[in-house]
Amino acid sequence: MHAGRGAPERAETDRELAAFLNIEQTLRVDRVASSTRLTTITVVVFLILSLMLSVILAVFGRRELMQLSKV
């Protein structure tokens, strides 16, 4: 057996692993950013819909109370 014969193959494997890990890290960062953006949009939409429903109920409730006070 010759010593060091597998060193070039090992170095190539290490380079491929490092490249793969870099790509996976980049994809992970992209997924986290996308997830954060989607969560923010979801919360904002929920809050807007809740506010709109509250306003609608308040307007109708006030209208009903005004009609009752006329009776």
ZALO-940172 format. One record per atom (N, C-alpha, C, CB): residue in one letter; x, y, z. Coordinates in steps of 0.2 Angstrom, whole numbers, plus 5000, padded with zeros to 4 digits. Glycine has a CB too. Layout:
! ZALO-940172
AXYZ...
END
This chain:
! ZALO-940172
M500449945000M500050005000M500450065000M499550005006H500250114996H500650174996H500250225001H500650204989A500650255005A500350305009A500150375006A500850325015G499550395007G499350465004G499050454997G499950505003R498850394995R498550384989R497850404989R498650314987G497550404994G496850424995G496750494996G496450385000A497250534998A497250605000A496850644994A497950625001P497050634988P496650684983P495950664983P496950664976E495750604983E495050584983E494650614990E494950504983R495050614995R494750635002R494650715001R495250625008A495150744998A495150824997A494550844993A495850844994E494450804987E493950814983E493250804986E493950764976T493250754990T492550734994T492450794999T492650674998D492950825002D492950875007D492650935003D493550895010R492950954997R492751014993R491951004991R493151024987E491750944989E491050934987E490650944993E491050864984L490850914999L490450925005L490350995007L490750885011A490951035007A490851105009A490451145004A491651135009A490451124997A490051164992A489251144994A490251144985F489151074995F488451054997F488251095003F488450984998L488651095008L488451125014L488251205013L488951115020N488651235009N488551305008N487951315004N489151335003I487751274999I487151274996I486551265000I487151224990E486651215005E486051205009E485951265014E486251135013Q486551295017Q486451345021Q486151405018Q487151375024T486251415011T485951475008T485251455007T486251485001L485051395005L484351375005L483951385011L484251305002R484251365017R483951375023R483851445025R484451345029V484351495024V484251565025V483651585021V484851605023D483551565014D483051585010D482351565013D483151565003R482351505015R481751475018R481551515024R481851395020V481951525029V481851565035V481551635033V482451575039A481851665028A481651735026A480951725023A482151765021S480851675019S480151665016S479651655022S480151615011S479851615026S479351595032S479151655036S479651545036T479651695037T479551755041T479151805038T480251795043R479251815031R478851855027R478051835027R479051865020L477951765026L477351745026L476951745033L477351665024T477351735038T477051745045T476851815046T477551725050T477251865044T477051935045T476451955041T477651975043I476451935035I475851945030I475251915033I475951915023T475251855036T474651825039T474451865045T474851755041V474851885049V474651915055V474351985053V475251925060V474652025049V474452085047V473752075044V474852115042V473652025039V472952015036V472451995042V472951965031F472651955046F472151935052F471952005056F472451885056L472452045057L472252105061L471852155057L472952135063I471952155051I471552205047I470852175047I471852205040L470752115045L470152085045L469752085052L470152005043S470052075057S469752085064S469552155065S470252065069L469952205063L469752275064L469152295060L470352315062M469152265054M468652285049M467952255052M468752255042L467952185055L467452155058L467152195064L467552085059S467652215068S467452255074S467152325072S468052275078V467352355067V467052425064V466352405062V467552455059I466252355058I465652335055I465152325061I465652275050L465352285065L464852265071L464752335075L465252215076A465252375076A465052435080A464652485076A465752475081V464652485070V464252525066V463552505066V464452535058F463452435065F462752405065F462452415072F462752335063G462852395077G462652405084G462452475086G463152385089R462752525084R462552595085R461952605081R463152645082R461852585075R461252595071R460652565075R461352565064E460752505077E460152475081E460052515087E460352405083L460552535091L460352575097L460052645095L461052585101M460252675090M459952735088M459252725086M460352765082Q459052665083Q458352655081Q457952635087Q458352595076L458252605092L457852585098L457752655102L458352535102S458252695102S458052765106S457552805103S458752805106K457352795097K456852835093K456152805095K456952835086V456152745098V455452715099V455152735105V455552635099
END
